[in-house]
Amino acid sequence: CLYGRKLVVVASQLLRFRTLIGIGSDPDLKLNDDSFCLLERVGRARWQGELQKDLHGGTFKVDARKLHYLRKSLVKHGLVTMQPHVTRVNTGQKQNSILLLLKRFHVNRRTKYDILMEHMSNLLMQSPDQLSTLMTLKEQLSSVNDQTFKRLTQYMRSAKFVELCQCPLEDLDPTAGPCINKKGDKVLVRCLKLLKPYTKKGVTEDDDDDDDEDEDYDHRALPSEGRIMETDTLSQAYQLGKFDSWFDSVSSVRSSSFQGRRKRSSVRSHETYRLLRRRNLIIESVQTFRIIEGLYQLQKIINEEEKNDGINTKCCRKTIFRLVDNLSREGLLKVYKTTIIQDGISKKIEMVVHPSVQPNDNIVSQVIEQARFKISSSYSAVRLQHAEEKAREQAKGAEGGSGSTSKDQKKNKKIEVEEFKPTPVRGLGKSLGFQPKMHRLRLVHNFLWYLIYGHPGRHQSTGLQPSTQTAAGAKCSDPEAKLPKESANEDGQKFIPPLRVHKDFGSGWAMVGDVLLCLPLSIFIQVIQINYEVDGLEEYLNDPVKQHHLIRELPARMKRQLLFKRKYIFSFHEKLQKLAYMGLLQFGPVEKFKDKDQVFVYLMRNASIVDTTSAEPHYWLVTESPDNPFERRRYTFDTTEDVENYWFDLMCVCLNTALGTCTHSQHWQPCEKRTPPMKERLLPLGGREVTEDGSIPGDGKGAGGLHSEFFAHLKRNWLWTNHLLSVKSVSNSVHVHEVQSRSLQNNERGLVIVHIYHLLFMYFRPRVVWGRRRLNSD
């Protein structure tokens, strides 16, 4: 019992009811229990009143729309009054709500801007032609600062009470200074013209503080307009998929029977259709993506679609939250919430998923693992975490006082969370192992082939192993604890976990985010340029074992610096695009607003090379002679050696194609129309349908049959030429012999191998596939 063994005296139900409704109301009025409880709660507040957002969010704990209908009967019978109310929260933002009071306790409460808008309206009405300059109005409102005056004019313009215009100064005040500028034009001044007198608008029957479908706090007129609610009939029509015909029938009935309400009916239909449209967009997005992290993604999709439909207003986060909550209750989607902890940083994750997705599915664990990886590479997450800890410490210090020890701790934390500002060091990337363009593509292609087709555990993998959660400095200090003793100094492939298998995609497919989670440091440093100092990086690169550790398992500080601002994702995605331009890779279905690490790619098993070594000399285009057509050679990637052979042959062809030369027989002719760049012409559209014909996209006018703008014939795209010139030719006898034997085999296929290979081969064919080769080591 609430009161225990205490004597409690309360008024009778009849007396309480008549006291609340007042003398002028009908004593036989019937109210349901919920509406009476609401009336009693408002009556207890007397002159102070109750905010509707506090009632449905705290006291009643019901949906805002349900409270709207509970309040509706009280307003209809004149038992309570409503007026707009603005509350400023601790963050400085304003919250608009509705203030409810009993009729006999009603007090007209006006906001600052309500009073100022009425005052400005009166000033304009007293001005000639209801027009006045902004400077004059500002002088008349001398107690208002510049920021408040600017916001005041914005509110007046948004509410269509005034309009901003420019008028010649001589028409307003001929005696006020020069009226002609140096160019001889009339001096114009900004003015406000009154369109209609300001009248305070009360809260309408359809207003609801938390049902604002479109919020624009920067340009929102005061007070807000009413909102149209969804009825049960519309819900039934939506579920039956017949709301289009339903709207037509309603419109026809109203147009014939209620001519005076036609405008209101069209507005109601438009607003309700937009609500149903948003519900449809959310359901379609969940069916397409299967899982969506957070509500911001849905908000972007809805705003983009409505923008395309010509709607200027934007959907707010509260609306998205309410729609998702309703759809979840109807069983059309699910919402999973969890808190993850990574490197001592905690973050709440909210996922909107398809009803068929279970909490233990791979797709859920994948999102969680991706979130961990983002946290560990984010300085903003670290700053946020330390800011929360600092706020808690300050709260404790305010209660019990703070000593010198707490001050030292705050100082140390300030040093720790200081933002990392990389300073570029010229040539550092190359010295760490950063490779030329074509070699980077070869490394990525080799790595993808090993993950997708060559990994020993690719058929048994259903998910990624969770990353080890240890101290930042001790995570990789004992590498033998993670690998068997006999494999600690062997091939770096032992460190790479199997790639996740997705049940919705067959063999050959991989998600870019999963690939990045499997990326070792030895590959990362060769394909992603790091031209700034990273703490502890040299130690790991010089260690024969640590250089193969996964990026996600590196110490937290080093990992945040390596993955600074997540630029590596865009760089890695660009290399995947270039592989697609070569016909070695295909992107999966690409949805709008999808992150680059959430895209699926398919690695081709077949490829081809066009032998362009017999082409005539030209600056950048090859021409195939009808008498001597180019040979087209097909490749099938069944082993790692097949992949290496493809790249070696491609290098041989590209570097021996007579491009990059200018002859006297070439006559340059201006182009009538500039052709679009390669990225626009070869942009992979993506799709699940894969054609394994080994074809090469593009115009085929470049070396090796690649696109002409690929510039695969340039030596600098295969190796750093400054290192090439410093190579000692006397130490290459073994390599020359191997290349000569290879040349004999290639000559049988019509490939001509010439002067440059004895210099390239030592760089291009590493003994350890995943090893890091320092270019300045020789």
N, C-alpha and C positions, 0 to 999 in steps of 0.2 A: 504494500500500500504506500502511496506517495507521502501521506501525512502520519502514518503510524497510528499510535493510540492517542491522537490529539483531537480536540473538539474543534471542528471547522464549521463556520457559519457562512452560508452563501444565500444570496437572494433567490427567490423562486424563478423558474424558467420564464414564466409569464412576465414577472416584474423586470427581469433583466432584458427581455426582448422589447418591452414597451419603452424602457429607458434608453435603449440603443437607437430605436427608430424615431424617437421624438414624438411630440404632440401632434404635429401636422401629418403624420403618416398613417396609413391604414393599419389598425391593430389586427385585422384578420389576414394580413399578408402572410403567405406561406413561403418559407425559405428552406432549402435543403440544409443538411447538417454542416457541410463544408462551407457554404456561403455564410451561415450564421457564425461559424468559428472565425471566418475572416472578418466579419462585421464586429465581432467582440474584440478581436485583436486590435483593430483600428480604433475602436472606442476606448480601449485602455490607454492608448497614446494621447488622447485628448487633443490639446492644441499643437502638440509636437508632431503628430501624424506618423504614418508608417510609409517607408519606401517600398514599392512593389518588389524591387530586386532583393531586398532583405527578407521579404516574406517567402517568396518561392525558393530562395537560396538557403535560408536558414530555418525559419520557424516551420514552414509547411513542407519543405523539401519535396516539391513537386515541379513538374515542367512548367515553364513560363506560360505556355499556351493554355494549360489547364487552369492556372490561376487567372488567366484572362477571362475565361468563361465563368469562374466563380465570382469575379468582380463585376461581370456584365450585369447580372440581375440586381446587384446593389446599386449600380449607377442608374439602371433603368427606372427603379422606383424612387430615386432621389435620396437614398440613404447615406451615400458617401459622395464626396467631391474629389475631383482629380485636377492636378496641375503639374506642369513639367518641373523637374528638379534636376539641377546639375551639381555633382559632387566632384571635388578635386581629390584624387588619391595621392598616396605618398610619392609616386613616381612623377607627379606633375600632370598626368593626363586627366581628362575630364570624363566622367561617366554620367550619361543621361538616363534618368529614371522618371518614375511617376510617383508623386506624393499623394497619399490617400488620407483623408480626414473625414470625420463625421460632419454632417451638414451644419450642425449648430456650433461646431468648433472650427469652422472654416476660416482660415486666415490667408489673405492674398499675399503670397511671397514672390517677390520679383527678383530676378537676377540682375547683376550689374549691367550686362549687355542689353537686357530688356529695357532698363531705364535709359541707357545711353542711346539705344535705337529710337526710342520714342522722342528723346530730346533732339536728336539730329533731324528726325522727321519734322518736328515743330519748327526748327530753325529753317529748314528748306521751304516749308510752307509760307513762312513770313518773308522769304527772299523774293526779289522780282523774278517772275517767270518760273518760280520754284527751282531756281538754279543758283549755285554758289560755288566759288572756287574751293579747292581743298585747303588752301592756306587760310582762307577766311574761316572755314569751319573749324580748322585746328586751333585758330586763335580764340574762337568762341568757346571751344571745349578745352580751355587752358589747363584744366586739372587732369587731363588724359595724356598719358605718355605716348610716344610714337608707336610702340608695339601694339598698345591697346587700340589706338586710332586706326591703325592698319587693319587689325582684325575686325574692328567695328564696321569699316567700309566693306570688307569682304563678306561679312554676314548680311549686310544690307543689300549688296549686289546679288548674293546667292538667293536671297528671299524675294528678289525682283521688286524691291521697294525703290531702289535708285539705279541709275546707270551712269557709267563713267564716260565722259565726253571731253572734247577739246574745243575751246572757243577762242576767238581772237581777243587779245587783251583790250584793244581799243573799243570793242563793243561792250565790254564790261565796265571798264574804267579808263576813259581816254587820258586822264591826268596822271595815270600811274606809270611814270618812267617812259623809256622809248618803246614804241609799239611796233617798230620795224627793226629786224635784225640786220647784220652786215650783208647778207645776201639779198636784201630787199624784200624778204617775205614778212608776212605778219607774224608777230609773236603770239604763239598759242599757249594757253594755260589749261591745266587739267581741272575739270569741274565735275560736280555731282548734280544730277537732275532728278528730282523726285518724280517717280512714276505713279505711286499711290501712297496715301498716308499710312503710317504704321499703325496697325491694330494688333493688340495682343491676342493671339490665338490660343484658346484653351485646348486641352487634350481631348481628341476625338474619341469616339467609342471604339475605334479600331486600333488605337495606339497601344503599343506594347513596348516596354523598355528593352526587353531582350529579344524582341522579334524583328529587329531592324535588319532587313534582308540586305541592305546596301549601306555601308558606313563610309563616310568620307570626312574625317575629323578636321581636315585642313580647310575645307570649303563648305562645311555643313551649315545650313541656315538654321537659325533659332526662331521659334521652336521647331522640332522635327515634324515631318508629315506622318500621317497614319499608315498603318501596315494592314494588308489584307491577309486574313488567315485562311488556311485550308480547311474545307468542310469534309464531313464524312462521305458525302456523295461524291466529291472529287476523288477521295481516296479509293472508293470503289471503282470509279471510272478509270483511274490510273492502273489499278491492279488488273482490270479487264482489258486494258490497252485500247479503250474506246473514247479517250477523253477528247480527241479531235472532233468526232461526230457529236459528242456531248456538248462541246462548246458551240458547235453550229446550231444545235437544237435550242440551247439556252438563249443564244443570241437572237434567233428568230422569234422565240416566244416573247422575249423582253422587248424587241423592237416593235412588235405588234400590240403588246399589252401595256408596256410601261415606257412610253416615249420619253417621259421626263427623267428616267433613270438610265438612259442609254449610255451617257458618258461614264457614269460610275460603274456600270456593268462591264464596259470595255476595259476600264482600268483594272477592275477585279480579275477579269479573265486573263489579262496580260500578266499581272503579277503572279497569279496562280500558275499559269503556264510556265513562267520562268522558274518557279519553285519545282515543278515537275521536271522541267528540263534539267535542272541541277541534280535532281535525284537520279535521272537517267545517266547523266555524265559520270557521276560517282560510281554507279553500278557498272557501266561499261568500262571505266578505268580499272576497277577491281578485277573484272573478268579478263581484261587484257594483260595487266601486269601481274595478277595473282597475289602480289604482296606490295604494299606501298608504305614506305617508312615516313611517318609523320603526316600532318594534315596540310603542310605547305604545298606539297606536290599536287594535291587535289585542288587547292585554291588556285594555283597557277593554271591548271587545265581549264577550270571553269571560267576564270577571268579572260583567258585567251579566246575561248569559244564565244563568250558574250561580246568581247571586243570585235570579233569577226562579224557578229550579228548586228553591230552598230550600237551596242549598249555602252554608254560612257561610264556608268557607275561600276563599282567593284564589289565583289563578294567578300565579306569580312570573315575572319577566322572563327568568330562565334557562330556564324551561320553554318560554316562547314562542320563545326563540332556538333551542332544540333542535328544537322541532316545525317551525319554519320551515326550519331547515337540512335536516331529513329530507325534508320535502316538496319542497325545492329539488333534492335529489339524485334524488328520484323523478320529477322533471320536471313536477310539478303547479303550480309557480310559479317565479319567478325573483327573485333578489336583486341589485340594482344598488347599488354603493357609489361615491361620488365625494367630492371635496373642493372646495368652492367658496370663492372669495376675494372679499369685498365690502368696500370702504372700508378695506382693510388688515386685515380680520378673516377668518380662515379657519375653516371649519366642515365637519365630515364629515357627509354626507347618506347615509342608507340607505333604499332604496325596495324594497318588496315588490310585485312586479308580476305581472300575468297572463302566462302563457307566450307569448302572441301579441304582447306589447309588446316593441318593439325599442329599443335605446339611443338611436337618433336620432329616435324618434317625438315628435310635438308634445306629447303628454301628459307625457313625461319632461322636456322642456325647460321646460314650463309649471311643473312642480313646482320645478325648479331656480330659475327666475325668481322664483317666489313666495318661495322660501327666501332669495334675495338681498334681496328687498324687506323681509322680516321682519328680517333681520340689520341692514340699514341703518336701521331704525326702532327698534332694540332697544338700550336702555342696558345690559341684562344681558349681551348679547354683547360689548359694549365692555369692561365690567368684567372679564369672564372672560378676554378676550384680554390685557388689561393685567396681570391677575393672573398669567397664565402667563409673560408677559415679565418680570415682577418676580421670579418664582421662578427663572427662568433667570439673571437678573442677580445674585440673591443667591447662587446656586450658583457663578457665576464669581467673585463677590467673596470667597467663602469660600476659593477656591483661591489667588487672587493678591492679595487685599486690595482694599479699596474706598477710593477717594479722595474728595475733595470734589466732583469732577465727577459721579461716579456718584450721590452723595447729592442733588445739585441735580436730576439727571434724574429720580430717584424722586419728588422733591417736585413737580416739574412734572407728572409723570404722575398723581400723586394729585389734583392740581387738575383735570386734564383729565377724569378718570373720575368726578369727584364727581357724584353723582346729581342730575339735573335735578328741581327742585321748583317747579312752576308756581304763581304767585301770581295768583289771579283779580283782574281789573281790571274794575270795573263799567262797562258800556257799550262796552267795547272791541270785542266781537264785531260789534255793529251798525256801529260806525265803520269797521271793516275791510271791511264789505260783507255781513254775515250777513243773510239775507232771512227774511221771515215764512214761516209754514208752507206755504201754498198756492203761494207763489212758489218755495220750495225744491223742491216736488214738480214744478212746471213745468220748472225748470231740469234736474232729473234726467231727466224724461221727454224733454225736448228732446235732452239729451246722449245718452241711450240710443238714441233714434230715429236720430240722426246716425251713431252707431257701427254700429248693426245694419243700417239701411236706406239711409242717406244718404252714407256715406263713399265717396269715389271708388275707393279700393283695397280695398273689402270682399271682392271676388270673387277677388282675387289673393293674399290673405293666408293663410298657413299657420302663421304663428308671429309672436311679438313680436320686435322688434329688441332685441338685448342692450343694456343700459344702459351708458353710457360710464363707464369706470373711470379717473377723474382725481382730482387733488387736490381736497379739499373746497372750497377757496376759488376754484379756477379752473375748475370744471366748467361754469359758465354765464357766465363772464366774457366770452366771445366768442360771442354768439348767432348772429351772421352766419355763423360756421363751421358751424353745424348747418342753417341754412336758406338757400335762394337769396336773393341780394341783393334781388331785386325783391319777395320775399314777406316780408321781415323785419318790415315795419311794416303788413302787410295783416291779413286776418282771422286770429284765433287758431286757427282750425281747422287751419291748416297744420301746427301742432305735433303734432296728435293722430295717432298711428299707426293703421293699420287693425286691427280687432279680429281675434283669432285665430278661425279656423274649425275647429270640431271635427267630425270625420267621423261621430261617433255621433249628432250632432244636426243637424237641417236648418236651413233659413233661418229667421231670427227668433229663434234661441236664442243666448245668450251666458252665459259663466261670470262670476260676480261678481268673482272675482279678476282676470280679464283686464280687466274694465271699470275696476277700481281702478288697474290699471297704466297705463291710458290717461287717467287723470283729470288735467286741468291745474290749476294753482294758482288760476286765475281762477274756476273752477267750485267747487273745493274750499272756498275761503274763503267762498263764498256759501251753501253747503249744510251745512257743518260749522262749528259754533260754536267759535271760538278766542278765549277770553276771558282769555288770559294773554299776556305778552310773549314774542315769539319773535325770536331774534337774526337781524337782516338781513331780516325779513319786509317791513317798510315799504319798503325799497329795491326789492324785487322787485315789490311791488304798485303802486308809483308808476311803474315803468318800463313803457312801452307794449308792449315785447316780452317782457321777463322774466316779466311776470304770466301769460303763457300757457304757460310751461314746465311740463312734466310733473312731478308730485310725485316720481316715482322718480328724476328727474334733478337735483333740487335738491341743494345742498351737504349733506354728511352731517350736520353739526350742526343745521342748520335742519330737515332732514327728521326727525331723531330727536325734536326738540321739537314739530314739527307733529303727528307720529304718536304722541305720547306714550301709552304703554300700549295702543296699538292700539284706542282707543275709537272712532275714526272708522269702523271696520268695523261696529260695532253701530249707530252712527248712520245709516250709509248703508243697512244692512239694514232698519232701521225705515222709512226712506223708500220702499224697495222694497215693503215690506208695505202701506204706505198706498196706493201705486199699484195694488197688487193689490186692495185694498178698493174702489178706484174702477173696477175692471174694465179697467184699462189694461195690466196685466201679469199673468203667471201663473208661479208657481214650478214648476221641474222636479221630478223625483223627489227627495224629501228623505229621506235615510238617517240613521239614528241615529248620533250621535257625529261627524257630518260638520261640518267647519268652515263658518262662514257665507260665507267667500270661495270655497268650493269648490262652491257651489250654482249650478245653472243656472236662468236665467229666460227666459221668452218674452215678447216685446213685441208686444202686440196691434196689428193693423192697423185695427180697427174699434172705435168707441166710440159712446156716445149720451149725450144730455143731456135731462133732463125739464124743461120750462118750468114752474116752480113759482111764477112771478111773480103768478099770479092766485089763489094760495092765500089763505085767510082768515088774519088775524093770529093768531099763536100764539106761545108762548114758544119751542118748539123742534121741534114736529111739524107737518108739512103734511098737510092733508086734501084729497083729490081729490073734487070734487063730481061726482055722476053726470050732472048736467045740463051741466056745463062741464068735461069731462075735460082733463087736462094733455096738451100736445103733446109728443111724443117725437121728437127729431131725431137722425138717425144721421150719423156722421162716418167718413170713410175717410182714413187718413193715408198719402197718396202723396207729399207734399212737406213741407218744413219749414213752409211757409205754412199747410198744413192743420192742423198741430199747433198753431201759434200761434192760428189761428182758433178751434180747440176751446177753448183755455184762455181766450181773450178772451170768448167767448160764455158759458163756464161762470162766469167772474167776473161778467158782466152779470146772469145769472140769479140767482146766489147772493146778490149784494149788493142785489138788488131784490126778494127774497122777504121777505114780511112776517113774519119770525121774530125772536125776541128781544124781543118785546113782551108785556106782561101785561095782559089785559083783564078787566073785571069779570064777564064772562059765563063765564069759565073757573073751574071748580070742581075743586080738587085733591082727588083721592081716593087714599088710601094703597094702595100695591101689596101684594097678598097675598104675592107672591114676587118677589124682586129678580131682574131679568133679567140674564144674564151680560153682561159688557162686550163691546164690539165686537171686541176682539182675539180673544176666545174664540169668538165666533159666526162671525167671518169669517176665521179663521186658515186661510191657504191650505194645502190638503192636498198639492198638487203632483202632477204626473204629466206624461207625455209627450203624452197626448191633449189637443188644444187645440180649443176651440169658439169660432169667430170670429163670434159673433152680436151683439156689441156690448152685451151685457147688463151691468147694474150689480149687484154683489152687495149684500146687506143688505136692510133693511126698506123702503128707498125713501121714508122719511118725512122725510128731510132736504132741504135746498135742492139743486136741480139733480137730484133723484132719488138722491142719495147716501144713505148710512146716516145715521140721525138723530144718532148720536154723533160724526159727522165734524165737525159744527159749521162747515160751509162758509159759513154766512151771516154769521159774525162778521167785522167789518171788520179786526180785529187779526190775523186769519189770512191776510189778503191784503196788508196793509201796516202799517208802524209808524205808529200814529195820531199820535204826537207830532211826527213829521216832516210828516204830512199837514196839521196845523194851521198849520205855518210856511210853507206853499207860497204864493207870491204869485199871486193869480188873474189879475192884469193881464198876466202873461207867457204866458198859456195860450191866446191867441186862435187860434193855428194848430191846437193840439190840440183845442180845442172844435169848430172847423170840421170836423176829420176825424171826431171822434166823432159829430157831428150827421149827417154823410153816412152813417156806419156805422149810426146809429140808424134812419135811414129804411129802409135795407135790412133791418135786423133787425125793424122794425115790420111789414114785409110778412110775416115769418114768425111774427108774433104776440109778439115779444119787446119788452118795454117797457124802454127805456134812460132813466134819469132822472138826478137831480141830481149824483151823485158822480163820474161818469166823467171830467169835465174835470180832476179832481184826481188821479185814479188813472192816467190813460193815460200821463203822462210818465214814470212809474216802471215801468210794466208792459210797454212795448214798446220794448226797447232797439234802438239802431241797429246794434250789433255783438252777435251772438248770444252769443259767448263772452267778451265784454268785461266788465270789472269796473266797476260803477257805484257810486261813493261816495255814500251817502245824504246826507252833509253837504256835498256839493259845490255845491249851489245856495244 
